[in-house]
């Protein structure tokens, strides 16, 4: 009788290793370009190193994103620095859930992003922009990042069911959300400020959750009501603390869209022919431009995950618990996917279908199944709307200023925040 054929053991190739025992200082010095620089040096889209004395595998590219965003393959628990997690997502959010708990919570968050709901949010933001356009001609100079954050903060709070009662509250909430965003990628005072203000905003959000649960009237279709009365996969409503976290996870990312609006205004200034096209263009033209803004300019540098199980991929072996960092900035410029990726060319998006893993400024894959941002469609619509208004309803001058983008600073922005002056209605 013939013996059964021997089963060959898989042959795994070694992951290239970056130079140096630990590269934390290099990460702080290089920021968005850290992973890409090492990949270029090693001639590999994947490498191993240590960050904060912990072993990590860093990777970039569409194939890596497809692997990373396979539902259930990675957990976000323990995969991001605690300070960044506390400033942004918060503990107890959908971002750190897995399995059925994540699916049910994410479905609730996705339900807030229906086309009709997005349209209400965009309409509120447009009203805020036009209100400012009436005031700006009487003012000498405006810093666009500050104005955009204020417009989006007020619009998001009204849309979510927690309208701001006064100009003073608008200033306070805008400052709090802005500090959370600006401090998330920092080490030291910028991060400490964001964390301190986050605690204050957490209390404010919790008060709204408690009030609605105690019977305060609210729009039953509002995000506030949906979050306050949501039941997780275990049948339980969210704790007051977790409900407050999810409310902030609707509001804060909306304020963060201001960064794309500033980058878009910077691009219109640098490529004035596109400003003219946006002023008189159709939705397809706006879509191309905004997608290129999201691809080209820095937003989220990388996303971390810890393997939920052991698996093999592309001749490599990963053990359960392995820490992986996916280079989102580098994937959006990867030469294998984006010819001339270092150039700003919106026309590259003409009739481009996309794979769901090639353009990942806010994550990859299906947002309903994985960890891709549920508010991505709202991000695009808010940015399109703002840039259309800036291009078609006002004219302005751009004085000499420092618009350099320091890629070592996370999150990045033009140094000046993009100053405009001599604003006129057209």
C-alpha positions, -999 to 999 in steps of 0.1 A, spaced: 0 0 0 13 34 -9 22 58 18 3 91 18 23 119 2 43 140 25 29 174 33 55 201 25 61 227 52 55 262 39 87 281 31 86 316 45 108 344 33 124 367 58 111 402 63 138 428 55 149 447 86 155 484 89 189 495 103 191 503 139 178 486 170 149 511 174 136 537 150 113 558 173 135 589 169 136 585 132 98 583 131 95 615 151 120 632 128 105 620 95 68 618 102 47 609 72 78 598 52 92 574 78 79 541 63 83 552 27 119 562 33 128 528 48 109 510 20 129 529 -6 162 522 11 155 485 14 139 481 -20 109 465 -3 73 475 5 76 457 38 102 458 66 106 451 103 119 474 130 112 485 165 92 515 176 90 524 213 111 492 218 83 470 203 87 449 172 66 461 143 62 452 107 57 483 84 42 480 49 28 501 21 9 496 -12 -24 484 -25 -17 447 -19 -7 454 17 -38 474 22 -60 446 8 -43 422 33 -45 446 62 -82 454 58 -95 418 55 -124 418 80 -114 401 112 -77 398 104 -65 426 127 -77 442 158 -70 479 167 -67 471 204 -31 479 215 -21 489 180 -20 527 184 -2 548 210 -25 553 240 -22 590 238 -33 591 202 -62 567 210 -73 589 239 -72 621 218 -90 606 188 -112 575 190 -115 571 227 -117 539 247 -149 519 241 -155 532 206 -164 511 175 -128 515 164 -115 491 190 -143 465 188 -141 432 169 -165 406 156 -202 409 161 -198 437 186 -180 458 160 -205 448 132 -235 460 152 -219 492 165 -205 500 130 -240 495 115 -254 521 138 -226 546 129 -231 539 92 -269 545 96 -260 581 105 -245 586 70 -275 581 48 -276 604 17 -304 624 32 -285 628 65 -254 639 46 -274 664 26 -286 680 58 -251 683 71 -238 698 39 -267 723 38 -259 734 74 -222 739 65 -231 758 33 -253 782 54 -223 787 77 -200 795 48 -224 820 33 -228 837 67 -191 842 69 -188 854 33 -211 883 43 -188 893 71 -154 887 56 -153 918 33 -154 939 64 -124 921 79 -88 925 68 -75 889 69 -89 855 76 -70 823 85 -89 796 66 -82 767 89 -97 786 118 -128 796 98 -133 761 83 -131 745 117 -157 769 131 -181 764 102 -179 726 105 -181 726 143 -213 746 143 -228 726 114 -219 692 129 -233 700 163 -266 713 148 -269 682 126 -261 658 154 -287 672 178 -265 692 201 -267 727 187 -244 753 201 -262 780 220 -239 810 216 -209 823 198 -189 817 230 -198 780 230 -189 778 193 -155 792 201 -150 768 230 -161 736 212 -142 745 181 -110 750 202 -116 717 219 -121 696 188 -93 713 170 -69 706 199 -79 669 199 -71 667 162 -39 687 163 -25 669 194 -32 633 183 1 628 165 23 648 189 45 640 219 45 666 246 25 698 252 5 697 220 -8 662 229 -13 672 266 -35 702 256 -56 679 233 -61 654 261 -70 681 287 -96 696 265 -109 662 255 -118 655 291 -139 688 291 -156 678 259 -163 643 272 -183 658 301 -202 680 277 -212 651 255 -221 629 285 -244 657 297 -263 656 264 -266 618 265 -279 619 301 -304 646 293 -319 627 263 -320 595 282 -338 614 310 -365 625 286 -353 658 270 -370 661 236 -348 655 206 -351 647 170 -355 609 169 -336 609 136 -306 627 150 -272 611 157 -276 620 193 -308 600 196 -294 571 176 -263 568 198 -282 574 231 -307 546 225 -285 522 205 -282 486 217 -250 466 211 -248 430 200 -252 420 237 -286 438 238 -274 464 262 -274 502 256 -241 519 257 -227 532 289 -230 569 293 -192 572 288 -192 550 257 -222 569 242 -204 602 248 -173 588 231 -193 578 200 -210 612 199 -176 628 198 -166 603 171 -193 618 149 -184 654 157 -146 655 158 -140 639 124 -164 664 108 -143 692 122 -112 675 109 -125 679 73 -114 715 76 -79 702 68 -89 689 34 -107 722 27 -75 741 35 -54 717 13 -80 722 -14 -77 760 -12 -40 757 -13 -42 735 -44 -66 761 -61 -40 788 -53 -12 767 -67 -31 755 -98 -54 785 -107 -67 769 -138 -84 744 -115 -100 772 -95 -116 784 -127 -128 749 -136 -143 744 -101 -161 777 -102 -180 767 -133 -176 730 -132 -199 701 -127 -199 676 -99 -176 652 -117 -149 680 -119 -153 686 -82 -151 649 -75 -118 645 -94 -103 675 -76 -113 665 -41 -102 629 -46 -68 642 -57 -66 665 -27 -73 635 -5 -47 614 -23 -20 639 -25 -20 658 8 -12 643 42 -39 633 66 -36 601 85 0 589 83 -5 552 91 -29 527 107 -19 501 132 -33 466 138 -25 435 158 -30 402 142 -61 384 155 -47 350 143 -17 335 127 -17 336 89 5 335 58 6 362 31 28 367 1 53 342 14 55 358 48 42 344 81 25 365 108 18 352 143 -12 361 164 -4 394 182 21 407 156 20 445 154 16 459 118 17 495 106 1 502 72 15 534 55 -16 552 44 2 583 31 27 562 12 1 539 -2 -18 569 -16 14 578 -35 27 543 -43 44 542 -77 30 508 -85 -6 522 -83 -2 559 -89 21 569 -119 36 603 -111 22 600 -76 43 629 -64 25 652 -88 -9 668 -82 -31 657 -112 -68 656 -105 -75 643 -140 -61 609 -130 -95 603 -114 -115 607 -146 -134 574 -149 -111 557 -124 -131 529 -107 -108 523 -77 -104 490 -59 -112 501 -24 -76 496 -14 -56 519 -37 -69 552 -22 -70 549 16 -67 583 32 -95 572 56 -90 534 55 -96 506 30 -122 480 21 -159 481 28 -168 506 56 -198 484 66 -176 454 72 -143 467 84 -126 497 100 -128 522 71 -141 555 83 -180 556 81 -179 593 74 -158 592 43 -187 601 19 -196 631 41 -159 641 41 -160 642 3 -193 661 0 -183 687 26 -150 693 9 -166 695 -25 -192 720 -12 -167 742 5 -143 744 -24 -172 751 -49 -183 780 -27 -148 794 -23 -142 792 -60 -176 806 -72 -191 829 -46 -161 850 -34 -128 863 -47 -99 870 -24 -62 877 -24 -35 854 -10 -7 875 7 28 863 10 30 837 37 46 804 46 25 776 31 52 750 35 39 716 48 62 701 73 58 663 69 75 657 102 46 673 120 16 650 125 -11 660 115 4 683 89 -10 717 76 4 747 57 24 766 83 3 797 80 -31 779 81 -37 796 47 -44 833 51 -67 852 27 -74 889 25 -94 915 6 -124 892 3 -152 902 -22 -185 887 -30 -189 878 -67 
